[in-house]
Amino acid sequence: MKLILNGDINIYYIQTLCMIFFPGEKFGENEKYGPETPELRLKLTRRTGGMNARAVIKVGQEKAVAARSLDFSPHYTEEKTAKMVCGAVVVSACGQLLGYRPSWGMLMGVRPSKVATDLLTHGVSKTRVKRILTSEYFVIPKKAALATDVALTEQKIIGTPDPRDCSVYISIPFCPSRCSYCSFVSYTSKKLLGLIPDYLIRLKEDVRATFTTIRSLGLSVKTVYIGGGTPTILSADQLRELLSLIAGETDVSALEEYTLEGGRADTITAEKLAVAKEYGVTRTCVNPQSLCEEVLENIGRSHSVEDFFRAYHIARESGIADLNTDLIVGLPGDTFKTFSKTFDQIMDLRPENITVHTFCVKKAADILRQDSHIYSLRGGEAGKCVDYTQLKTQQEGYRPYYMYRQKNTVGNYENVGFSLEGYEGKYNIYMMEEVHSIFAAGAGAVTKLVDYRPADGGSPVIERLFYPKYPYEYLRDESAAEKRARIEAFYRERGLTERKEPL
């Protein structure tokens, strides 16, 4: 796609907006442009008291034009004003040309409920928040209501963050097989799976050091999340090694939540979940993605529908109180009929959590190499499926508590976590809303240091520390001591361990 920008414009934001209307388009000087290549001309000018923007979108012989003026406001920085007025004209012009209104309007980024959260924090009423989202951000009414409901639930759970709170993430980046839609760093070959014993040795060193650092800083661990990959690819004995170490490093009975992500039905056994229960795990996941055999085959999932029900029964019988199931809307070969049947079957099981993802096409996914045209603007029946999940969960007593979005999702829809009252996945909220630090260990893991409300009253301060992406690199990595030193310096420099009262 060809962009011609005039003015101080955030090009990344404009590219992201354009990809809503032209999924899979690429940008760059080396791209080959033909007569049917979409072209966007965008001009931003400053005037006394505000900014003006004008957009012209052209595809072949067809074009559309939109113009907008926005006054400066004490609630918006100049950068935000420029973003708002540019976003408005791009969405309007592209929408006119294609006859399409995206559900989330001009809201970009991972956290679509962030605008609602900010407004609610400043005392704006729920009704007014929804009105602002629809009128100023072009969000359709039902999505504005969803964002506002999620923001209210998150506020209730987060409460008043304490700078000494933190969570811990532990990475097990191995899977029994690779799903065709997956872009996570997960390893499936026999040779790479052979790294697990050595990986566990190194991982335990880092986990032990992580908890030592947390104690030395006087921090309080709220949640622990063991994710992947597929953590239950570990044997029962290997799980015992890891979980017994964690139990020796922190009081797991005092945690708000302790998650072992099972995920793949073909890795879950009664023995493994008995170990998890023994060592204090309170939440686990059994993720079918679909309960249609044909769809499972399409995505390279190596388990059957029967395997899922077997694994779910094992999880329920384990005594672990909080079960989550993940489903994906818009998978290849799925229809409203097959998806709604899947969802009804899941609802009959009454898991405490249901996470509904929208199929996201990522560059590293195998499925993109199989079908380069898999991107979809309107998403076919995906929107109908998404609506069904949100209506059905509401009828059955679940509420949305967590939401995020990704680029290149089918139909530009969202990912939402639903739960029964009191079973919200707290780690997900703490991680997404960045209210306290997340200490990470393992290949591909990222420690996120957070000063949520700095003493100077400014915006939250966030610093990220990355472990090597691949397990074999992680085994050779020598940066652990350097990371720990940086963590200690971050807390010392910001005086976070010295504050005795919540901010």
C-alpha positions in Angstrom: 0.0 0.0 0.0 1.3 3.5 -0.9 1.2 6.2 1.8 1.8 9.8 1.0 1.9 11.7 4.3 2.2 15.5 4.8 2.7 16.8 8.3 3.8 15.5 11.7 2.0 12.2 11.5 2.5 8.9 13.3 3.2 6.7 10.4 2.9 3.5 12.4 -0.6 4.4 13.6 -1.7 5.2 10.1 -0.3 1.9 8.7 -2.1 0.0 11.5 -5.4 1.8 10.6 -5.0 1.0 7.0 -4.4 -2.7 7.7 -8.0 -2.8 9.1 -9.4 -1.9 5.7 -6.7 -3.6 3.6 -5.7 -6.8 5.5 -2.3 -8.2 4.7 -1.1 -5.1 2.8 2.6 -4.2 3.1 4.3 -0.8 3.3 7.7 0.2 2.2 9.8 1.8 -0.5 10.8 -1.6 -2.0 7.2 -2.6 -2.6 6.0 -2.9 -6.2 3.0 -0.6 -6.8 0.5 -1.4 -9.6 -2.6 0.4 -10.8 -4.8 -1.3 -8.3 -2.5 -0.7 -5.3 -4.4 1.2 -2.6 -3.1 4.8 -2.2 -3.7 7.0 0.8 -2.8 10.7 0.8 -3.1 12.3 4.3 -2.4 15.9 5.2 -2.2 17.3 8.7 -2.1 21.1 9.4 -2.0 23.1 12.5 -4.2 26.1 12.9 -4.9 28.5 15.8 -6.6 26.5 18.5 -6.5 23.1 16.8 -5.6 20.9 13.9 -7.1 20.0 10.5 -6.7 16.7 8.6 -7.7 15.6 5.1 -7.5 12.1 3.7 -7.9 10.9 0.1 -8.0 7.1 -0.4 -7.8 5.7 -3.9 -8.1 2.2 -5.3 -8.0 2.0 -9.1 -10.4 4.5 -10.4 -12.4 4.8 -7.2 -11.6 7.3 -4.4 -13.1 8.8 -1.3 -12.3 12.0 0.6 -12.7 13.0 4.3 -11.8 16.1 6.2 -12.0 16.9 9.9 -11.1 19.7 12.3 -10.4 19.2 16.0 -9.8 21.8 18.6 -7.1 21.5 21.2 -8.4 20.3 24.6 -6.9 20.3 28.1 -7.7 16.5 28.1 -5.5 15.8 25.0 -1.9 16.4 24.3 -1.0 17.9 20.9 0.2 14.5 19.9 -3.1 12.9 20.9 -5.0 15.6 19.0 -3.1 14.9 15.9 -3.7 11.2 16.3 -7.4 11.7 16.8 -8.0 14.0 13.8 -5.9 11.8 11.5 -7.5 8.6 12.6 -11.0 10.1 12.1 -10.3 11.1 8.5 -8.6 7.8 7.6 -11.5 5.7 9.0 -14.1 7.9 7.4 -12.4 7.9 3.9 -11.7 4.2 3.9 -15.1 3.4 5.3 -16.8 5.4 2.5 -14.7 3.7 -0.2 -15.2 0.2 1.0 -18.7 0.5 2.6 -17.3 -0.9 5.8 -17.3 0.3 9.4 -14.8 -1.4 11.7 -16.3 -2.5 15.0 -13.6 -0.7 17.0 -13.5 2.4 14.8 -10.1 4.2 15.2 -9.1 2.4 18.4 -5.8 0.7 17.9 -3.4 -1.1 20.1 -3.6 -4.1 22.4 -5.9 -2.6 25.0 -9.2 -1.3 23.5 -10.6 -0.7 27.0 -7.8 1.7 27.9 -9.7 4.8 26.8 -12.7 3.7 28.9 -10.4 3.1 31.9 -8.8 6.6 31.6 -12.2 8.3 31.3 -13.7 6.4 34.2 -10.6 7.2 36.3 -11.3 10.9 35.7 -14.9 10.6 36.9 -16.7 10.3 33.6 -19.9 8.3 34.0 -20.4 4.9 32.3 -23.1 6.3 30.0 -20.9 9.2 29.0 -17.9 6.9 28.4 -19.9 4.8 25.9 -21.1 8.0 24.2 -17.5 9.3 23.8 -16.3 6.0 22.4 -19.0 5.9 19.7 -19.0 9.6 18.8 -15.3 10.5 19.0 -13.6 7.1 18.3 -16.3 5.6 15.9 -16.6 2.5 18.0 -19.9 0.7 17.3 -22.3 0.8 20.4 -22.0 -2.9 21.4 -18.2 -2.7 21.5 -18.3 0.6 23.4 -20.5 -1.2 26.0 -18.1 -4.2 26.1 -15.0 -1.9 26.6 -16.7 0.0 29.4 -17.9 -3.2 31.2 -14.4 -4.7 31.0 -12.8 -1.5 32.3 -15.2 -1.4 35.3 -14.5 -5.0 36.2 -10.7 -4.5 35.9 -10.9 -1.4 38.1 -12.7 -3.4 40.7 -10.2 -6.2 40.7 -7.1 -4.0 40.5 -8.2 -1.6 43.3 -5.4 0.5 44.6 -2.1 -1.0 43.4 0.8 -1.3 45.9 4.2 -0.6 44.3 5.5 -3.7 46.2 3.1 -6.1 44.5 4.4 -8.3 41.7 3.7 -11.4 39.7 5.9 -14.2 38.3 5.8 -15.8 34.8 7.6 -19.0 34.1 8.1 -20.1 30.5 7.9 -23.7 29.2 8.3 -23.2 25.4 7.8 -26.7 24.2 4.8 -28.4 22.6 4.0 -31.9 21.4 3.3 -30.5 17.9 2.9 -27.1 16.3 -0.5 -25.8 15.4 -0.6 -24.2 11.9 -1.8 -20.8 13.3 0.8 -20.6 16.1 3.6 -18.0 16.1 4.8 -18.6 19.7 8.3 -19.7 20.3 7.5 -23.4 21.0 9.6 -26.4 20.1 8.3 -29.7 18.8 11.0 -31.8 17.2 12.4 -34.8 19.0 15.9 -33.2 19.1 14.6 -30.0 20.6 12.3 -31.7 23.1 15.5 -33.5 24.2 16.6 -30.2 25.6 13.9 -30.3 28.3 16.0 -31.9 31.1 18.9 -29.3 30.6 16.3 -26.6 30.2 14.7 -27.4 33.6 18.1 -27.3 35.3 18.7 -23.8 34.0 15.1 -22.7 34.5 15.2 -23.7 38.2 18.3 -21.7 38.7 16.6 -18.6 37.3 13.4 -19.2 39.2 15.3 -19.5 42.5 17.2 -16.4 41.7 14.0 -14.5 40.8 12.3 -15.3 44.1 15.5 -14.4 46.0 15.5 -11.0 44.3 11.8 -10.5 45.1 12.4 -11.3 48.7 15.4 -9.0 48.9 13.3 -6.1 47.6 10.6 -6.7 50.1 8.0 -7.4 47.4 4.8 -9.4 47.6 4.0 -12.0 45.0 0.3 -11.9 44.0 0.1 -14.4 41.1 2.3 -17.1 39.5 1.7 -18.2 35.9 3.4 -21.1 34.3 2.8 -20.8 30.5 4.2 -21.8 27.2 4.2 -23.6 24.9 2.5 -26.3 26.8 3.7 -26.7 30.4 2.0 -30.1 30.8 4.4 -31.5 28.2 6.6 -32.0 31.3 6.4 -35.4 32.9 4.8 -35.7 36.3 8.3 -36.0 37.9 9.5 -32.9 36.0 6.5 -31.0 37.1 7.1 -32.0 40.7 10.7 -30.7 40.4 9.5 -27.3 39.3 6.5 -26.9 41.5 8.2 -28.1 44.6 10.9 -25.5 44.0 8.3 -22.8 43.7 6.6 -23.9 46.8 9.9 -23.7 48.6 10.6 -20.2 47.4 7.2 -18.5 48.1 4.1 -19.2 50.2 1.8 -20.5 47.5 -1.1 -20.6 49.9 -1.0 -16.8 50.1 -1.2 -16.3 46.3 -4.3 -14.7 44.8 -3.9 -17.1 41.9 -1.5 -19.9 40.7 -1.9 -21.0 37.1 -0.5 -24.0 35.3 -1.5 -23.7 31.7 -2.3 -27.2 30.5 -3.6 -26.3 27.2 -3.2 -29.3 25.0 -5.5 -32.2 25.8 -3.0 -34.7 24.6 -0.5 -33.8 27.4 -2.9 -33.8 30.4 -2.9 -36.8 32.7 -4.5 -37.4 36.1 -1.0 -37.9 37.6 0.3 -34.5 36.4 -2.7 -32.6 37.7 -2.5 -34.4 41.0 1.0 -33.0 41.3 -0.2 -29.6 40.4 -3.0 -29.7 43.0 -0.6 -31.1 45.7 1.7 -28.1 45.2 -1.0 -25.4 45.3 -2.0 -24.7 41.7 -5.5 -23.1 41.8 -6.1 -22.6 38.1 -5.4 -24.6 34.9 -6.4 -24.5 31.3 -7.7 -27.2 28.9 -7.9 -25.6 25.5 -9.8 -27.3 22.7 -9.8 -24.2 20.3 -12.6 -26.1 18.5 -14.8 -29.1 19.1 -15.2 -29.8 15.4 -12.9 -32.7 14.2 -12.5 -31.2 10.7 -11.4 -27.8 12.1 -8.9 -29.5 14.4 -7.4 -31.3 11.5 -7.3 -28.1 9.4 -5.2 -26.4 12.1 -2.9 -29.3 12.8 -4.1 -29.9 16.3 -3.0 -33.4 17.2 -5.8 -34.3 19.6 -9.4 -35.3 19.0 -12.7 -33.9 20.4 -12.9 -37.0 22.6 -9.3 -36.3 23.9 -10.5 -32.9 25.0 -13.5 -34.2 27.0 -11.2 -36.8 28.6 -8.7 -34.1 29.6 -11.4 -31.8 30.9 -12.9 -34.5 33.0 -9.5 -35.2 34.5 -9.0 -31.5 35.3 -12.4 -31.3 36.9 -11.8 -34.4 39.0 -8.3 -33.1 40.1 -9.9 -30.7 42.5 -8.2 -27.6 40.9 -11.0 -25.1 41.5 -10.6 -22.8 38.5 -10.7 -24.2 35.0 -10.3 -22.2 31.8 -11.0 -23.2 28.2 -9.7 -21.4 25.1 -11.7 -21.2 21.9 -10.8 -19.5 18.6 -13.4 -17.8 16.3 -12.8 -17.8 12.6 -10.5 -20.8 12.2 -10.2 -22.2 8.7 -13.2 -24.4 7.9 -15.2 -23.2 10.9 -18.7 -21.8 10.4 -21.3 -20.3 12.7 -23.1 -23.7 12.8 -20.0 -25.6 13.9 -18.6 -22.9 16.2 -22.0 -22.3 18.0 -22.2 -26.0 18.6 -18.7 -26.0 20.1 -19.6 -23.1 22.3 -22.8 -24.7 23.5 -20.9 -27.8 24.4 -18.4 -25.7 26.4 -21.2 -23.8 28.2 -22.7 -27.2 29.2 -19.4 -28.0 31.0 -19.6 -24.7 33.0 -15.9 -24.0 33.2 -15.1 -21.0 35.5 -13.3 -19.2 32.7 -13.9 -19.1 28.9 -11.4 -17.2 26.8 -12.6 -16.5 23.2 -9.9 -15.5 20.8 -10.3 -14.2 17.2 -8.2 -16.1 14.7 -5.1 -14.0 14.2 -2.8 -14.5 11.2 0.9 -13.8 12.2 3.9 -13.7 9.9 5.6 -16.7 11.6 2.5 -19.0 11.4 2.7 -22.0 9.1 -0.8 -21.4 7.9 0.2 -18.2 6.2 2.7 -20.1 4.0 -0.1 -22.5 3.1 -2.6 -19.8 2.3 -1.3 -16.2 1.8 -4.9 -15.0 1.2 -6.2 -16.0 4.5 -6.6 -12.4 5.7 -10.2 -11.3 5.8 -11.7 -7.8 6.0 -15.2 -8.5 7.2 -14.4 -11.9 8.7 -17.2 -13.9 7.1 -19.3 -15.4 9.9 -16.7 -14.6 12.6 -18.7 -11.5 13.7 -21.8 -13.6 14.2 -19.8 -16.1 16.3 -18.3 -13.3 18.4 -21.7 -11.8 19.1 -23.0 -15.3 20.0 -20.3 -15.8 22.6 -21.0 -12.4 24.2 -24.8 -12.9 24.3 -24.6 -16.5 25.5 -22.1 -15.9 28.3 -24.3 -13.0 29.6 -27.3 -15.2 29.6 -25.4 -17.9 31.5 -24.0 -15.7 34.3 -20.5 -15.0 32.9 -19.1 -11.5 32.6 -16.3 -10.1 30.5 -13.3 -9.2 32.7 -10.3 -9.1 30.3 -9.8 -8.1 26.7 -7.1 -7.4 24.2 -6.7 -7.1 20.5 -4.1 -8.2 17.9 -3.3 -7.0 14.4 -4.5 -9.1 11.5 -7.4 -10.7 13.3 -10.2 -12.0 11.2 -12.8 -9.2 10.9 -10.6 -7.0 13.2 -12.4 -8.5 16.3 -11.2 -8.8 19.8 -10.1 -11.5 22.3 -12.2 -11.6 25.5 -12.0 -13.5 28.8 -15.3 -14.4 30.5 -15.7 -15.7 34.0 -18.1 -16.7 36.6 -18.2 -14.3 39.6 -15.0 -14.5 41.6 -13.0 -16.5 39.1 -11.5 -13.7 37.0 -8.0 -14.5 35.7 -6.1 -12.0 37.8 -2.7 -12.5 36.2 -4.1 -11.6 32.8 -5.5 -8.3 34.2 -2.3 -7.5 36.0 -0.1 -8.3 33.0 -2.3 -6.4 30.5 -3.0 -3.3 32.6 0.6 -3.0 33.7 -0.2 -2.2 37.4 2.7 -4.0 38.8 5.9 -5.7 37.8 6.0 -9.1 36.2 9.2 -11.1 36.9 9.9 -13.7 34.2 12.1 -16.7 33.8 12.7 -19.0 30.8 13.3 -18.8 27.1 11.3 -16.1 25.3 10.1 -14.7 28.7 10.1 -10.9 29.3 10.4 -9.3 32.7 8.3 -6.1 32.8 9.3 -3.6 35.5 6.5 -1.2 36.4 6.3 2.0 38.4 2.5 2.4 38.0 2.2 5.8 39.6 5.6 7.5 39.9 6.2 9.8 42.8 6.4 12.8 40.4 2.9 12.1 39.3 3.8 11.4 35.7 2.8 8.5 33.4 3.7 4.9 34.4 7.3 4.0 33.9 7.9 0.6 32.3 11.1 -1.2 31.5 11.5 -4.6 29.8 14.2 -7.2 30.2 14.3 -10.0 27.6 15.5 -13.5 27.9 16.8 -15.2 24.7 14.1 -16.4 22.4 15.3 -19.9 21.8 15.9 -22.6 24.4 19.4 -23.5 23.1 20.3 -19.8 23.3 18.8 -19.5 26.8 21.0 -22.4 27.9 24.0 -20.5 26.9 22.8 -17.1 28.1 25.0 -15.4 30.8 22.9 -12.2 31.4 20.9 -13.4 34.4 23.1 -11.6 36.9 23.0 -8.5 34.8 19.2 -8.6 34.7 19.0 -9.0 38.5 21.2 -6.0 39.0 19.1 -4.0 36.7 15.9 -5.0 38.6 17.4 -4.0 41.9 18.6 -0.7 40.4 15.1 0.1 39.0 13.5 -0.4 42.4 16.3 1.4 44.3 16.3 4.4 41.8 12.6 4.9 42.0 12.3 4.3 45.8 9.7 1.6 45.3 10.8 -0.5 48.2 10.7 2.5 50.6 7.0 3.3 50.2 5.1 1.9 53.0 1.6 2.9 51.9 -0.2 2.1 48.6 -0.1 4.9 46.1 
